[in-house]
Amino acid sequence: MTRELRTARIGAIVTFVLAGLLCGSFTVRIPALADRLELNEAAVGAVLLAWGVGALVTMQSMRAVMARAGSRAVLRVGGPLCAAALVLVALAPSFPLLLAGAAAFGMAFGTVDIAMNAQGSVVERAAGRHLMNGMHAGWCVGAISAGLLGTLAITAGLPYGTHLTLVAVAALPVLIVIGRAYLAEPRQDAGRGARTGARRVPPVVYLLGVIAFCAFMVEGTIADWNGLFLRNTLGAPEALAALGYPLFEAGMLAGRLAGDRVRARVGAPALLGLSGLATAATFAVVVSAPTAAVAITGMVFVGIAVATISPVALSLAGTATGSPGPAIAQTSAMGYAGLLLGPVVIGFVSDHASLRTAMFSAVVLGVIIAITTRLLPRRPAVPERPALQLTALPGVRAEEVRQAAKDPMAA
């Protein structure tokens, strides 16, 4: 790997870390935000919904933008805007302004999420190696760091607004500087390819979107409901129940750090299928656990099992078209729809049955992932020409181009 590619890879990983840090800092201090503005649970839900809808709307509209501008240009603008938008949330003096700030932060985050995954795909293709899981491990590092910094801020008595502002101010210059490290997408024919990519993506992208939808819904179920499940269903003390999500994230971090090596050994379809079945099996242990200790242990293994599914799905989407941006935008939008829908479905079912019964839906999602993986083409038609145009990227050797032109789905 050349110096330019190493720099681009580091830049992409740092972007994932900072995205996880910014998003995690927003969510970890939600209780302090509720206390500051005297918000009830419905109002907090509205704030989170404003953020989620803002992100989803942006993701859904990014296909055309990514096809025309590319991930490098979008990240150079969207990254700093994401940090600036967090300040709007931090300093909002009233509920209406908080809703507006949360929606703006969600829109900026949605832009960054699409573009950083597209940039990761560009780096993967230029390097001729599987790198996406390692980049998504950066997100876990950022999210875990946000939790640790949030705990320190709470212990030190740092106000919510001050804490988030400091995080945003620290992240802003880094996001500006690393903009120099990003790679440009391969060139397409005189705008025609960009217009085509914005209008149509191959059917396989929608299958990958279904897989991402299920994986994100599993992640959202753990993130939003594990604490209540541990405390209310299994009778765990609040301090013990609070360990569920960090340990789940730790499992995801371990899974993603090993994910690229495992994918190189067994191939993407096999990894997705096995991960789906493992997700179903480990989540079955969680929902049937007789004690909180068993459930929390199971959550670590759920994290390991589900860790590689969304990164691999996004990586494959990035190889489905000449320019990765539009396909990744479509897959991400479908995935985040699952993240938004998951808590709603769990809440609805738990109201009519029980939380344990509702969380069993994640077991079904794991099975759906495994079944959908069987429908993926083993050797999709990935255009060779865009891969060959990687020679336009700085520092890319001919050998690396030939590696990048190999069949990525079979790998």
C-alpha angles and dihedrals in degrees: 000000000000126000092256092053093047089051091048091049092051090047091053093048092049089051090054091048093051092045089054091046095050095045093042093049089054094052100037093062096046092115090055090048090052091050094047095053095028093241123174123217093269091054092048088050090052091053092051090046091052089052093047096046091047090053094045094048091052093047092050092052096044099086094083093040094050092046091054105033105025130220096283095060093041093051093048088059102029098048097061090039090055091055091045092049091055087061088058089058092045095052101036106133097195142030096254092050090046090055090051092047092048091050091049091048090048092051092049091046091049089055092050093045093055094043097046091052090048090049089050089054091050090052091047093052093045092049095043089224138105106257107145097095090054090051091051088051084065088062090055090050090052093047093048090047089052089055093049093046090046091054090050091048091051091048091050092048093241111168118244094245094049093048095051093043092053091050092049094046091050093048098045100073092043091054090050095049097046089055086085091062098059121108125229120242119253113276120260129206111287097302095304092101091049093052091047092048090051092051103039139024125182118268090248088069090063091050088052088048090057090052091049090047091056094043094049090046090055090049091048092049091056094042097049105030110026093088094053091043092053095044104036102029102033098027097237119164113254093250091054093044089054090064094066100081099040090051090048089053090048089054090050091050091053092047094050095046089057096034100090092051092048091048090052089054103043104020131244100277093049092047092051093047094047091045091052092052092044090051091053093047097046094044089051087059090051097050093044095044114131094206138032092243091059092046094049091049088050091052090061090057092044087057091051092046099048096036099094100038102084096037092051092045091052092044091053091046088055090059095048095082137029092255114040098209103081095044093047090047090055094045093046093049090053091046095052090048085065091050090054096040096046099073091045093053093046092049093048095049093044090054090056099036124359138300091249090055092046093051090054085077087079089064089056090049091056090054091048090054091053092048094046090051088062089061094057115108111250093216111024122190101260109176112245095203097071089049090053090050088065085091084081089068116093116261098005111141124213091247091056090049091054090050091050091052093060119108103281098190094057088052 
